[in-house]
Amino acid sequence: MSDFWSELLTRHAPAPLTPEQTGLYPITDRQVLSINGPDSAKFMQGQFTCHLNEISASQYRPGACCTAKGRMINNFNLLQAGEHHYLLSLHDSVAQSTQAHLKKYMVFFKSEMAATDMVMAGVKGPDAQNILTTLFGQCPSDDFGQVDVEFGHIIKLPFEAGFELYIKAPLADQTLASLTSKCSLTTQSAWKLNLIEHGLAKLTSENVEKFIPQMLNLGQTGAVSFSKGCYTGQEIVARMEYLGKLKRHLYRARISHCESLTTGDAIYSPGHNSSVGELVNWVQHDDVIEALMVLEDKYLQNSLYVNSASGPHIELLSLPYQITEHQA
């Protein structure tokens, strides 16, 4: 996957976008897994937070896979590629561990899973839908929409976060060449920033089994069905939803005057010896860092700092969806 982007980026230098431009974004930190076989939907229905009955050739769903204790081992986008055939995209740092985890259960089902060599790209901007329709004949218009095209698949992310393209490797050169003729090529970090701005967290290897889905706001972003039947971890996830015991959620932040960060870095508030949250996703943007962090809700009105109570200051920013009545 990255080989295609590496070669393209040597021929076309990426650049920052203006608000008037529609961008083509490399997505190089994701792996696409193929899950295929007559029992695939049945198998995934018992493992994932999303409802497989809501996934079709015209709509995908985000979701997560949990342990029996409701702790996430990944989160993903899941789309249907054909009859009994699904594509699951997730952060590449958890792809191998996800395969090992799921294959323990898959032996009881007529289903197979394997990594693919699909190339992923993002397209976002004021003319994105028109460009994709012109180049490829169609484009989804609704959130969570999906269309199948010659090169593969296009899905529309929620909250106006743009489109993800799943491109078959043999057609990647041709497809990306068409896109670069109409879009302004930008950077992978710009796509990370886009996801952060829209509150769409990506679980990485550093935070496996730390969070239940609601801590990453997966209920708000369409990744958890509370009407489906039992799945691994469902009892814990449902209990947190209906008993209202969850006191931590995902928040967006800006951090200034910070030289370095690591995923999982602790968040502190003065007067509290222990941490009150931790960093989930982050990206350097101009002279600041923009981030998503899981934070105890009761500290929203407090001053917040990263790594220590005297570390770089954290400024809370808005998200495109409501978290709690106390949301910043």
Secondary structure, 3 states (H helix, E strand, C coil): CHHHHHHHHHHCCCCCCCCCCCEEEEECCEEEEEEECCCHHHHHHCCECCCHHHCECCECEEEEEECCCCCEEEEEEEEEEECCEEEEEEEHHHHHHHHHHHHHHHCCCCCEEEECCCEEEEEECCCHHHHHHHHHCCCCCCCCEEEEECCEEEEECCCCCCEEEEECHHHHHHHHHHHHHHCEECCHHHHHHHHHHCCCCCCCHHHCCCCCHHHHCCCCCCCCCCCCCCCCCHHHHHHHHHHCCCCEEEEEEEEECCCCCCCCCEEECCCCCCCCEEEEEEEEECCEEEEEEEEEHHHCCCCEEECCCCCCEEEEECCCCCCCCCCC
